[in-house]
Amino acid sequence: MSGPATKPSSTVQKPSAAEQARLDQQLRDAAWKNDVKAARTLIDRGADVNAKDSTMQSAYLIATSEGYLDLLRLTLAHGAEVNDKDSWNGTGLIRAAERGHHLVVGELVQAGVDKNHVNRIGYQALHEAVWLGRNSAAYVDTVRVLVGGGVELTRPSATERLTPLQMARSRGYDRLEAVLVKATEAKDVADPEAELLRAADAGDADRVALALRAGADIEAHDAAKRTALLLAATHDRVEVARLLVALGASPDALDDRHDTPWLVTGVTGSVAMLEALLPANPDLTIRNRFGGVSVIPASERGHVDYVRRVVRTGIDVNHVNDLGWTALLEAVVLGDGGKRHQEIVRILLDAGADPAIRDKNGVTPLEHARSRGFDAIVRILQAR
């Protein structure tokens, strides 16, 4: 009895040199436009994320200088040479630091980039963030990420012979100076993880950076299993959250109450925290202890701006929690019928909320609104 027929092995034909050059140029063009979809297609067709043009630009290096985080992640996932150099003999880290792209800086630190490389003009990433940066929040975030990531702090630049702290003082950048003073004058941290949690709870982003620099596990948690990022989200410590997210903290870490940093935003209604967490790609389907996703408590509590923003993330506006309620039902059943909840009902309906979904007792949002005397919400629901 004969065995199964052997299928001929398939071979993938490599593109010609001319076709490869075209693919690589098309990929760089897509990179400049931050067209991640096109870039992915071109990479699948064989385009090289490390291929450079005559100006020493590659898709990977473009992503670093322009701050294109999703594109950067795509190139890293497809073999980007993390320590590749540009025409200034600079790494992607130096390019990103110069532009104040703190999320890209953090992504590269996590990817193992050479944190202390010196470019052709004698600058490290920290020098460029200060000397060529600005006294703005973006550069404060960038400097904190570099500090937390463990870069050298006191090497003078080759030309000016200034340390980063001296550069900040020379420029009159008091915000950057304050971060660097704390970093350079810091003493040894006896218990980095305890310090990380205390600093996150207090909203002290500089101390958080120093705790991470001292070796704290970014996912360390307290007795209630709350991580630093969860503490930051709970107390709306947005600067702390931006730092932690940049260096890889999870937005999905569950505590003993089944809360995560992301889920907490639905309770606090903080749009700023929502925005700080989105680059970490939170799992929008994780459920809280009531079986709900973040849009449900936000709708109940009347967080209009949060609901308006979160429905644009692709979150399921028709998710039913363990009580049998959707966000729309909670906005009616647990709301006060006032202007905030009226606006939330409109937002949810515009986002695709189904007004026909009934609660466990078979009651619709419209019937609940009528029974509660919420005439304005009745009119909104009847109009759909």
KEMI-357284 format. One record per residue (C-alpha): residue number from 1; residue in one letter; x, y, z. Coordinates in steps of 0.5 Angstrom, whole numbers, plus 500, padded with zeros to 3 digits. Layout:
<rs>
<r resi="NUM" resn="a" c1="X" c2="Y" c3="Z"/>
...
</rs>
This chain:
<rs>
<r resi="1" resn="m" c1="500" c2="500" c3="500"/>
<r resi="2" resn="s" c1="503" c2="506" c3="498"/>
<r resi="3" resn="g" c1="504" c2="513" c3="502"/>
<r resi="4" resn="p" c1="501" c2="519" c3="501"/>
<r resi="5" resn="a" c1="503" c2="523" c3="495"/>
<r resi="6" resn="t" c1="509" c2="528" c3="496"/>
<r resi="7" resn="k" c1="507" c2="535" c3="494"/>
<r resi="8" resn="p" c1="513" c2="539" c3="490"/>
<r resi="9" resn="s" c1="516" c2="544" c3="495"/>
<r resi="10" resn="s" c1="514" c2="551" c3="493"/>
<r resi="11" resn="t" c1="520" c2="556" c3="493"/>
<r resi="12" resn="v" c1="519" c2="564" c3="493"/>
<r resi="13" resn="q" c1="522" c2="567" c3="488"/>
<r resi="14" resn="k" c1="526" c2="573" c3="490"/>
<r resi="15" resn="p" c1="525" c2="580" c3="487"/>
<r resi="16" resn="s" c1="530" c2="582" c3="482"/>
<r resi="17" resn="a" c1="535" c2="587" c3="484"/>
<r resi="18" resn="a" c1="531" c2="593" c3="480"/>
<r resi="19" resn="e" c1="525" c2="590" c3="483"/>
<r resi="20" resn="q" c1="528" c2="590" c3="490"/>
<r resi="21" resn="a" c1="530" c2="597" c3="489"/>
<r resi="22" resn="r" c1="523" c2="599" c3="487"/>
<r resi="23" resn="l" c1="520" c2="596" c3="493"/>
<r resi="24" resn="d" c1="525" c2="599" c3="498"/>
<r resi="25" resn="q" c1="524" c2="606" c3="495"/>
<r resi="26" resn="q" c1="516" c2="605" c3="496"/>
<r resi="27" resn="l" c1="517" c2="603" c3="503"/>
<r resi="28" resn="r" c1="521" c2="609" c3="505"/>
<r resi="29" resn="d" c1="515" c2="613" c3="501"/>
<r resi="30" resn="a" c1="510" c2="610" c3="505"/>
<r resi="31" resn="a" c1="514" c2="611" c3="512"/>
<r resi="32" resn="w" c1="515" c2="618" c3="510"/>
<r resi="33" resn="k" c1="507" c2="618" c3="510"/>
<r resi="34" resn="n" c1="506" c2="614" c3="516"/>
<r resi="35" resn="d" c1="502" c2="609" c3="512"/>
<r resi="36" resn="v" c1="503" c2="603" c3="516"/>
<r resi="37" resn="k" c1="498" c2="599" c3="512"/>
<r resi="38" resn="a" c1="502" c2="600" c3="505"/>
<r resi="39" resn="a" c1="508" c2="599" c3="509"/>
<r resi="40" resn="r" c1="506" c2="592" c3="512"/>
<r resi="41" resn="t" c1="504" c2="590" c3="505"/>
<r resi="42" resn="l" c1="510" c2="592" c3="502"/>
<r resi="43" resn="i" c1="514" c2="589" c3="507"/>
<r resi="44" resn="d" c1="510" c2="582" c3="506"/>
<r resi="45" resn="r" c1="512" c2="583" c3="498"/>
<r resi="46" resn="g" c1="520" c2="583" c3="501"/>
<r resi="47" resn="a" c1="521" c2="591" c3="502"/>
<r resi="48" resn="d" c1="527" c2="591" c3="507"/>
<r resi="49" resn="v" c1="526" c2="596" c3="513"/>
<r resi="50" resn="n" c1="533" c2="597" c3="513"/>
<r resi="51" resn="a" c1="534" c2="599" c3="506"/>
<r resi="52" resn="k" c1="537" c2="606" c3="506"/>
<r resi="53" resn="d" c1="537" c2="611" c3="500"/>
<r resi="54" resn="s" c1="543" c2="616" c3="498"/>
<r resi="55" resn="t" c1="541" c2="620" c3="504"/>
<r resi="56" resn="m" c1="542" c2="614" c3="509"/>
<r resi="57" resn="q" c1="534" c2="614" c3="511"/>
<r resi="58" resn="s" c1="531" c2="607" c3="512"/>
<r resi="59" resn="a" c1="524" c2="606" c3="514"/>
<r resi="60" resn="y" c1="526" c2="604" c3="521"/>
<r resi="61" resn="l" c1="530" c2="611" c3="521"/>
<r resi="62" resn="i" c1="524" c2="615" c3="519"/>
<r resi="63" resn="a" c1="520" c2="612" c3="524"/>
<r resi="64" resn="t" c1="525" c2="614" c3="529"/>
<r resi="65" resn="s" c1="526" c2="621" c3="527"/>
<r resi="66" resn="e" c1="518" c2="622" c3="525"/>
<r resi="67" resn="g" c1="515" c2="619" c3="532"/>
<r resi="68" resn="y" c1="511" c2="614" c3="528"/>
<r resi="69" resn="l" c1="510" c2="609" c3="534"/>
<r resi="70" resn="d" c1="506" c2="604" c3="530"/>
<r resi="71" resn="l" c1="511" c2="604" c3="524"/>
<r resi="72" resn="l" c1="517" c2="603" c3="529"/>
<r resi="73" resn="r" c1="513" c2="597" c3="532"/>
<r resi="74" resn="l" c1="512" c2="594" c3="525"/>
<r resi="75" resn="t" c1="519" c2="595" c3="523"/>
<r resi="76" resn="l" c1="522" c2="592" c3="529"/>
<r resi="77" resn="a" c1="518" c2="586" c3="528"/>
<r resi="78" resn="h" c1="521" c2="585" c3="521"/>
<r resi="79" resn="g" c1="528" c2="585" c3="523"/>
<r resi="80" resn="a" c1="530" c2="593" c3="524"/>
<r resi="81" resn="e" c1="537" c2="593" c3="526"/>
<r resi="82" resn="v" c1="536" c2="597" c3="532"/>
<r resi="83" resn="n" c1="543" c2="600" c3="532"/>
<r resi="84" resn="d" c1="543" c2="602" c3="525"/>
<r resi="85" resn="k" c1="546" c2="609" c3="524"/>
<r resi="86" resn="d" c1="544" c2="615" c3="520"/>
<r resi="87" resn="s" c1="548" c2="620" c3="516"/>
<r resi="88" resn="w" c1="550" c2="623" c3="522"/>
<r resi="89" resn="n" c1="553" c2="617" c3="525"/>
<r resi="90" resn="g" c1="547" c2="617" c3="530"/>
<r resi="91" resn="t" c1="542" c2="612" c3="532"/>
<r resi="92" resn="g" c1="534" c2="612" c3="532"/>
<r resi="93" resn="l" c1="535" c2="614" c3="539"/>
<r resi="94" resn="i" c1="538" c2="620" c3="538"/>
<r resi="95" resn="r" c1="534" c2="622" c3="532"/>
<r resi="96" resn="a" c1="528" c2="621" c3="537"/>
<r resi="97" resn="a" c1="530" c2="624" c3="543"/>
<r resi="98" resn="e" c1="532" c2="630" c3="539"/>
<r resi="99" resn="r" c1="525" c2="631" c3="536"/>
<r resi="100" resn="g" c1="522" c2="629" c3="543"/>
<r resi="101" resn="h" c1="518" c2="623" c3="541"/>
<r resi="102" resn="h" c1="518" c2="620" c3="548"/>
<r resi="103" resn="l" c1="514" c2="614" c3="546"/>
<r resi="104" resn="v" c1="519" c2="612" c3="541"/>
<r resi="105" resn="v" c1="525" c2="613" c3="546"/>
<r resi="106" resn="g" c1="522" c2="608" c3="550"/>
<r resi="107" resn="e" c1="520" c2="603" c3="545"/>
<r resi="108" resn="l" c1="528" c2="603" c3="543"/>
<r resi="109" resn="v" c1="530" c2="603" c3="550"/>
<r resi="110" resn="q" c1="526" c2="597" c3="551"/>
<r resi="111" resn="a" c1="528" c2="594" c3="544"/>
<r resi="112" resn="g" c1="536" c2="594" c3="547"/>
<r resi="113" resn="v" c1="538" c2="600" c3="543"/>
<r resi="114" resn="d" c1="545" c2="603" c3="545"/>
<r resi="115" resn="k" c1="543" c2="608" c3="550"/>
<r resi="116" resn="n" c1="550" c2="612" c3="550"/>
<r resi="117" resn="h" c1="552" c2="612" c3="543"/>
<r resi="118" resn="v" c1="556" c2="618" c3="541"/>
<r resi="119" resn="n" c1="554" c2="621" c3="534"/>
<r resi="120" resn="r" c1="559" c2="624" c3="529"/>
<r resi="121" resn="i" c1="558" c2="631" c3="533"/>
<r resi="122" resn="g" c1="559" c2="628" c3="540"/>
<r resi="123" resn="y" c1="552" c2="628" c3="542"/>
<r resi="124" resn="q" c1="549" c2="622" c3="546"/>
<r resi="125" resn="a" c1="541" c2="622" c3="546"/>
<r resi="126" resn="l" c1="540" c2="626" c3="552"/>
<r resi="127" resn="h" c1="545" c2="631" c3="550"/>
<r resi="128" resn="e" c1="540" c2="632" c3="543"/>
<r resi="129" resn="a" c1="534" c2="632" c3="547"/>
<r resi="130" resn="v" c1="536" c2="638" c3="552"/>
<r resi="131" resn="w" c1="541" c2="642" c3="547"/>
<r resi="132" resn="l" c1="537" c2="641" c3="541"/>
<r resi="133" resn="g" c1="530" c2="641" c3="544"/>
<r resi="134" resn="r" c1="525" c2="645" c3="548"/>
<r resi="135" resn="n" c1="523" c2="647" c3="555"/>
<r resi="136" resn="s" c1="516" c2="643" c3="554"/>
<r resi="137" resn="a" c1="512" c2="637" c3="556"/>
<r resi="138" resn="a" c1="514" c2="633" c3="551"/>
<r resi="139" resn="y" c1="522" c2="634" c3="552"/>
<r resi="140" resn="v" c1="521" c2="633" c3="560"/>
<r resi="141" resn="d" c1="517" c2="626" c3="558"/>
<r resi="142" resn="t" c1="523" c2="625" c3="554"/>
<r resi="143" resn="v" c1="528" c2="626" c3="559"/>
<r resi="144" resn="r" c1="525" c2="622" c3="564"/>
<r resi="145" resn="v" c1="524" c2="616" c3="559"/>
<r resi="146" resn="l" c1="532" c2="617" c3="558"/>
<r resi="147" resn="v" c1="533" c2="617" c3="566"/>
<r resi="148" resn="g" c1="529" c2="612" c3="567"/>
<r resi="149" resn="g" c1="532" c2="608" c3="562"/>
<r resi="150" resn="g" c1="539" c2="608" c3="565"/>
<r resi="151" resn="v" c1="543" c2="613" c3="560"/>
<r resi="152" resn="e" c1="549" c2="616" c3="562"/>
<r resi="153" resn="l" c1="548" c2="623" c3="565"/>
<r resi="154" resn="t" c1="554" c2="627" c3="566"/>
<r resi="155" resn="r" c1="558" c2="626" c3="560"/>
<r resi="156" resn="p" c1="560" c2="632" c3="557"/>
<r resi="157" resn="s" c1="559" c2="634" c3="549"/>
<r resi="158" resn="a" c1="565" c2="634" c3="545"/>
<r resi="159" resn="t" c1="564" c2="641" c3="542"/>
<r resi="160" resn="e" c1="561" c2="645" c3="548"/>
<r resi="161" resn="r" c1="564" c2="641" c3="553"/>
<r resi="162" resn="l" c1="557" c2="641" c3="557"/>
<r resi="163" resn="t" c1="554" c2="636" c3="561"/>
<r resi="164" resn="p" c1="546" c2="635" c3="560"/>
<r resi="165" resn="l" c1="545" c2="639" c3="566"/>
<r resi="166" resn="q" c1="549" c2="644" c3="564"/>
<r resi="167" resn="m" c1="546" c2="645" c3="557"/>
<r resi="168" resn="a" c1="539" c2="645" c3="561"/>
<r resi="169" resn="r" c1="542" c2="651" c3="565"/>
<r resi="170" resn="s" c1="545" c2="654" c3="559"/>
<r resi="171" resn="r" c1="539" c2="654" c3="555"/>
<r resi="172" resn="g" c1="535" c2="657" c3="561"/>
<r resi="173" resn="y" c1="530" c2="650" c3="561"/>
<r resi="174" resn="d" c1="528" c2="650" c3="568"/>
<r resi="175" resn="r" c1="523" c2="644" c3="567"/>
<r resi="176" resn="l" c1="529" c2="640" c3="564"/>
<r resi="177" resn="e" c1="534" c2="642" c3="569"/>
<r resi="178" resn="a" c1="529" c2="640" c3="575"/>
<r resi="179" resn="v" c1="529" c2="633" c3="572"/>
<r resi="180" resn="l" c1="536" c2="633" c3="571"/>
<r resi="181" resn="v" c1="538" c2="636" c3="578"/>
<r resi="182" resn="k" c1="534" c2="630" c3="581"/>
<r resi="183" resn="a" c1="537" c2="625" c3="577"/>
<r resi="184" resn="t" c1="544" c2="627" c3="578"/>
<r resi="185" resn="e" c1="544" c2="628" c3="585"/>
<r resi="186" resn="a" c1="540" c2="622" c3="587"/>
<r resi="187" resn="k" c1="542" c2="617" c3="592"/>
<r resi="188" resn="d" c1="542" c2="610" c3="592"/>
<r resi="189" resn="v" c1="535" c2="607" c3="593"/>
<r resi="190" resn="a" c1="534" c2="602" c3="598"/>
<r resi="191" resn="d" c1="528" c2="598" c3="596"/>
<r resi="192" resn="p" c1="527" c2="600" c3="588"/>
<r resi="193" resn="e" c1="520" c2="597" c3="588"/>
<r resi="194" resn="a" c1="517" c2="600" c3="594"/>
<r resi="195" resn="e" c1="519" c2="607" c3="592"/>
<r resi="196" resn="l" c1="516" c2="606" c3="585"/>
<r resi="197" resn="l" c1="510" c2="604" c3="588"/>
<r resi="198" resn="r" c1="510" c2="610" c3="593"/>
<r resi="199" resn="a" c1="512" c2="615" c3="587"/>
<r resi="200" resn="a" c1="507" c2="613" c3="583"/>
<r resi="201" resn="d" c1="501" c2="614" c3="588"/>
<r resi="202" resn="a" c1="504" c2="620" c3="590"/>
<r resi="203" resn="g" c1="504" c2="623" c3="582"/>
<r resi="204" resn="d" c1="512" c2="624" c3="582"/>
<r resi="205" resn="a" c1="514" c2="622" c3="575"/>
<r resi="206" resn="d" c1="522" c2="624" c3="577"/>
<r resi="207" resn="r" c1="522" c2="619" c3="583"/>
<r resi="208" resn="v" c1="519" c2="614" c3="578"/>
<r resi="209" resn="a" c1="524" c2="615" c3="573"/>
<r resi="210" resn="l" c1="529" c2="614" c3="579"/>
<r resi="211" resn="a" c1="526" c2="608" c3="582"/>
<r resi="212" resn="l" c1="526" c2="605" c3="575"/>
<r resi="213" resn="r" c1="533" c2="607" c3="574"/>
<r resi="214" resn="a" c1="535" c2="603" c3="580"/>
<r resi="215" resn="g" c1="532" c2="597" c3="577"/>
<r resi="216" resn="a" c1="525" c2="597" c3="580"/>
<r resi="217" resn="d" c1="521" c2="592" c3="576"/>
<r resi="218" resn="i" c1="516" c2="596" c3="572"/>
<r resi="219" resn="e" c1="510" c2="591" c3="574"/>
<r resi="220" resn="a" c1="512" c2="591" c3="581"/>
<r resi="221" resn="h" c1="505" c2="591" c3="585"/>
<r resi="222" resn="d" c1="503" c2="592" c3="592"/>
<r resi="223" resn="a" c1="499" c2="588" c3="597"/>
<r resi="224" resn="a" c1="492" c2="589" c3="593"/>
<r resi="225" resn="k" c1="496" c2="587" c3="587"/>
<r resi="226" resn="r" c1="496" c2="594" c3="584"/>
<r resi="227" resn="t" c1="502" c2="596" c3="579"/>
<r resi="228" resn="a" c1="505" c2="603" c3="579"/>
<r resi="229" resn="l" c1="501" c2="604" c3="573"/>
<r resi="230" resn="l" c1="494" c2="602" c3="576"/>
<r resi="231" resn="l" c1="496" c2="607" c3="582"/>
<r resi="232" resn="a" c1="497" c2="612" c3="577"/>
<r resi="233" resn="a" c1="491" c2="611" c3="573"/>
<r resi="234" resn="t" c1="487" c2="611" c3="580"/>
<r resi="235" resn="h" c1="489" c2="618" c3="582"/>
<r resi="236" resn="d" c1="490" c2="621" c3="575"/>
<r resi="237" resn="r" c1="497" c2="622" c3="575"/>
<r resi="238" resn="v" c1="498" c2="623" c3="568"/>
<r resi="239" resn="e" c1="505" c2="625" c3="567"/>
<r resi="240" resn="v" c1="507" c2="618" c3="571"/>
<r resi="241" resn="a" c1="503" c2="614" c3="566"/>
<r resi="242" resn="r" c1="506" c2="617" c3="560"/>
<r resi="243" resn="l" c1="513" c2="615" c3="563"/>
<r resi="244" resn="l" c1="511" c2="608" c3="565"/>
<r resi="245" resn="v" c1="507" c2="607" c3="558"/>
<r resi="246" resn="a" c1="513" c2="609" c3="554"/>
<r resi="247" resn="l" c1="518" c2="604" c3="558"/>
<r resi="248" resn="g" c1="513" c2="598" c3="557"/>
<r resi="249" resn="a" c1="508" c2="598" c3="563"/>
<r resi="250" resn="s" c1="502" c2="594" c3="562"/>
<r resi="251" resn="p" c1="495" c2="597" c3="562"/>
<r resi="252" resn="d" c1="492" c2="590" c3="563"/>
<r resi="253" resn="a" c1="495" c2="588" c3="569"/>
<r resi="254" resn="l" c1="489" c2="586" c3="574"/>
<r resi="255" resn="d" c1="489" c2="587" c3="581"/>
<r resi="256" resn="d" c1="485" c2="584" c3="587"/>
<r resi="257" resn="r" c1="479" c2="587" c3="585"/>
<r resi="258" resn="h" c1="479" c2="586" c3="578"/>
<r resi="259" resn="d" c1="481" c2="593" c3="576"/>
<r resi="260" resn="t" c1="486" c2="595" c3="571"/>
<r resi="261" resn="p" c1="489" c2="601" c3="569"/>
<r resi="262" resn="w" c1="485" c2="602" c3="563"/>
<r resi="263" resn="l" c1="478" c2="599" c3="566"/>
<r resi="264" resn="v" c1="480" c2="605" c3="572"/>
<r resi="265" resn="t" c1="479" c2="610" c3="566"/>
<r resi="266" resn="g" c1="472" c2="609" c3="565"/>
<r resi="267" resn="v" c1="471" c2="610" c3="573"/>
<r resi="268" resn="t" c1="475" c2="616" c3="573"/>
<r resi="269" resn="g" c1="473" c2="619" c3="566"/>
<r resi="270" resn="s" c1="480" c2="622" c3="565"/>
<r resi="271" resn="v" c1="481" c2="623" c3="558"/>
<r resi="272" resn="a" c1="488" c2="625" c3="559"/>
<r resi="273" resn="m" c1="489" c2="618" c3="562"/>
<r resi="274" resn="l" c1="486" c2="614" c3="556"/>
<r resi="275" resn="e" c1="490" c2="618" c3="551"/>
<r resi="276" resn="a" c1="496" c2="616" c3="556"/>
<r resi="277" resn="l" c1="494" c2="609" c3="556"/>
<r resi="278" resn="l" c1="492" c2="608" c3="548"/>
<r resi="279" resn="p" c1="499" c2="607" c3="546"/>
<r resi="280" resn="a" c1="500" c2="601" c3="550"/>
<r resi="281" resn="n" c1="494" c2="598" c3="546"/>
<r resi="282" resn="p" c1="490" c2="596" c3="552"/>
<r resi="283" resn="d" c1="485" c2="590" c3="551"/>
<r resi="284" resn="l" c1="479" c2="593" c3="551"/>
<r resi="285" resn="t" c1="475" c2="587" c3="552"/>
<r resi="286" resn="i" c1="478" c2="586" c3="559"/>
<r resi="287" resn="r" c1="472" c2="586" c3="564"/>
<r resi="288" resn="n" c1="471" c2="589" c3="571"/>
<r resi="289" resn="r" c1="468" c2="585" c3="577"/>
<r resi="290" resn="f" c1="461" c2="587" c3="574"/>
<r resi="291" resn="g" c1="463" c2="584" c3="568"/>
<r resi="292" resn="g" c1="463" c2="591" c3="564"/>
<r resi="293" resn="v" c1="468" c2="594" c3="560"/>
<r resi="294" resn="s" c1="470" c2="601" c3="561"/>
<r resi="295" resn="v" c1="465" c2="605" c3="557"/>
<r resi="296" resn="i" c1="459" c2="602" c3="562"/>
<r resi="297" resn="p" c1="461" c2="605" c3="568"/>
<r resi="298" resn="a" c1="463" c2="612" c3="564"/>
<r resi="299" resn="s" c1="456" c2="612" c3="562"/>
<r resi="300" resn="e" c1="453" c2="611" c3="568"/>
<r resi="301" resn="r" c1="457" c2="616" c3="572"/>
<r resi="302" resn="g" c1="456" c2="621" c3="566"/>
<r resi="303" resn="h" c1="463" c2="622" c3="564"/>
<r resi="304" resn="v" c1="461" c2="625" c3="557"/>
<r resi="305" resn="d" c1="468" c2="627" c3="554"/>
<r resi="306" resn="y" c1="470" c2="620" c3="556"/>
<r resi="307" resn="v" c1="465" c2="617" c3="553"/>
<r resi="308" resn="r" c1="465" c2="621" c3="546"/>
<r resi="309" resn="r" c1="473" c2="619" c3="546"/>
<r resi="310" resn="v" c1="472" c2="612" c3="548"/>
<r resi="311" resn="v" c1="467" c2="610" c3="543"/>
<r resi="312" resn="r" c1="472" c2="612" c3="537"/>
<r resi="313" resn="t" c1="477" c2="606" c3="540"/>
<r resi="314" resn="g" c1="473" c2="601" c3="537"/>
<r resi="315" resn="i" c1="470" c2="598" c3="544"/>
<r resi="316" resn="d" c1="464" c2="594" c3="544"/>
<r resi="317" resn="v" c1="458" c2="599" c3="546"/>
<r resi="318" resn="n" c1="453" c2="594" c3="546"/>
<r resi="319" resn="h" c1="457" c2="589" c3="551"/>
<r resi="320" resn="v" c1="452" c2="587" c3="556"/>
<r resi="321" resn="n" c1="455" c2="586" c3="563"/>
<r resi="322" resn="d" c1="454" c2="581" c3="569"/>
<r resi="323" resn="l" c1="448" c2="585" c3="571"/>
<r resi="324" resn="g" c1="445" c2="585" c3="564"/>
<r resi="325" resn="w" c1="446" c2="592" c3="562"/>
<r resi="326" resn="t" c1="449" c2="595" c3="556"/>
<r resi="327" resn="a" c1="452" c2="602" c3="557"/>
<r resi="328" resn="l" c1="446" c2="605" c3="554"/>
<r resi="329" resn="l" c1="442" c2="602" c3="559"/>
<r resi="330" resn="e" c1="446" c2="604" c3="565"/>
<r resi="331" resn="a" c1="446" c2="611" c3="562"/>
<r resi="332" resn="v" c1="438" c2="611" c3="563"/>
<r resi="333" resn="v" c1="438" c2="606" c3="569"/>
<r resi="334" resn="l" c1="443" c2="609" c3="573"/>
<r resi="335" resn="g" c1="443" c2="616" c3="571"/>
<r resi="336" resn="d" c1="440" c2="622" c3="573"/>
<r resi="337" resn="g" c1="436" c2="624" c3="566"/>
<r resi="338" resn="g" c1="440" c2="631" c3="566"/>
<r resi="339" resn="k" c1="444" c2="634" c3="560"/>
<r resi="340" resn="r" c1="450" c2="629" c3="561"/>
<r resi="341" resn="h" c1="446" c2="623" c3="561"/>
<r resi="342" resn="q" c1="442" c2="626" c3="555"/>
<r resi="343" resn="e" c1="449" c2="627" c3="551"/>
<r resi="344" resn="i" c1="451" c2="620" c3="553"/>
<r resi="345" resn="v" c1="445" c2="617" c3="550"/>
<r resi="346" resn="r" c1="446" c2="621" c3="544"/>
<r resi="347" resn="i" c1="453" c2="619" c3="543"/>
<r resi="348" resn="l" c1="452" c2="612" c3="544"/>
<r resi="349" resn="l" c1="447" c2="611" c3="539"/>
<r resi="350" resn="d" c1="451" c2="615" c3="534"/>
<r resi="351" resn="a" c1="456" c2="610" c3="536"/>
<r resi="352" resn="g" c1="452" c2="604" c3="534"/>
<r resi="353" resn="a" c1="449" c2="602" c3="541"/>
<r resi="354" resn="d" c1="443" c2="598" c3="540"/>
<r resi="355" resn="p" c1="436" c2="601" c3="543"/>
<r resi="356" resn="a" c1="433" c2="594" c3="543"/>
<r resi="357" resn="i" c1="437" c2="591" c3="547"/>
<r resi="358" resn="r" c1="433" c2="589" c3="554"/>
<r resi="359" resn="d" c1="436" c2="588" c3="561"/>
<r resi="360" resn="k" c1="435" c2="581" c3="564"/>
<r resi="361" resn="n" c1="428" c2="583" c3="566"/>
<r resi="362" resn="g" c1="426" c2="584" c3="559"/>
<r resi="363" resn="v" c1="426" c2="592" c3="559"/>
<r resi="364" resn="t" c1="428" c2="596" c3="554"/>
<r resi="365" resn="p" c1="432" c2="603" c3="555"/>
<r resi="366" resn="l" c1="426" c2="607" c3="552"/>
<r resi="367" resn="e" c1="421" c2="603" c3="557"/>
<r resi="368" resn="h" c1="426" c2="605" c3="563"/>
<r resi="369" resn="a" c1="426" c2="612" c3="561"/>
<r resi="370" resn="r" c1="419" c2="613" c3="561"/>
<r resi="371" resn="s" c1="418" c2="609" c3="568"/>
<r resi="372" resn="r" c1="423" c2="614" c3="571"/>
<r resi="373" resn="g" c1="420" c2="620" c3="568"/>
<r resi="374" resn="f" c1="426" c2="622" c3="563"/>
<r resi="375" resn="d" c1="422" c2="625" c3="558"/>
<r resi="376" resn="a" c1="428" c2="628" c3="554"/>
<r resi="377" resn="i" c1="432" c2="621" c3="554"/>
<r resi="378" resn="v" c1="425" c2="618" c3="552"/>
<r resi="379" resn="r" c1="425" c2="623" c3="546"/>
<r resi="380" resn="i" c1="432" c2="622" c3="544"/>
<r resi="381" resn="l" c1="430" c2="614" c3="544"/>
<r resi="382" resn="q" c1="424" c2="615" c3="540"/>
<r resi="383" resn="a" c1="427" c2="619" c3="535"/>
<r resi="384" resn="r" c1="432" c2="613" c3="533"/>
</rs>
